[in-house]
């Protein structure tokens, strides 16, 4: 969607199309944030597991 946005002449869009693109781009950002959160969760779990293993 970001490449699509860069190539878009917003003056040619209706307000509905502009809002649709805005929602699409926000959804893509949310997906990226969810991926980052999942990676953080996995890293924290790994760190916790390593800590628990080394403190037995």
C-alpha positions in Angstrom: 0.0 0.0 0.0 2.9 2.4 0.7 4.2 2.2 -2.9 0.6 2.7 -4.1 0.3 5.8 -1.9 3.6 7.2 -3.3 2.3 6.9 -6.8 -1.1 8.4 -6.1 -2.2 11.9 -7.2 -4.6 12.6 -4.3 -6.1 15.5 -6.3 -7.6 12.9 -8.6 -9.3 10.9 -5.9 -12.8 11.3 -4.4 -12.9 11.8 -0.7 -14.2 8.3 -0.3 -11.2 6.9 -2.2 -8.9 9.0 -0.1 -10.4 7.7 3.1 -10.2 4.1 1.7 -6.5 4.6 1.1 -6.0 6.0 4.6 -7.8 3.0 6.2 -5.7 0.6 4.0 -2.5 2.3 5.1 -3.5 2.3 8.7 -4.4 -1.4 8.5 -1.0 -2.1 7.1 0.7 -0.2 9.9 -1.3 -2.1 12.4 -0.2 -5.4 10.8 3.4 -4.3 11.1 3.0 -3.3 14.7 1.4 -6.7 15.4 4.4 -8.4 13.8 6.8 -6.3 16.0 4.7 -7.1 19.1 4.8 -10.9 18.3 8.6 -10.7 17.8 9.0 -8.9 21.1 6.8 -11.5 22.8 9.0 -14.3 21.4 12.2 -12.5 22.4 10.9 -11.9 25.9 9.9 -15.6 26.3 13.3 -16.7 25.1 15.0 -14.4 27.5 12.8 -15.6 30.4 13.4 -19.3 29.5 17.2 -18.6 29.4 17.1 -16.8 32.7 15.1 -19.6 34.3 17.5 -22.2 32.9 20.6 -20.4 34.3 19.1 -19.7 37.8 18.2 -23.4 38.6 
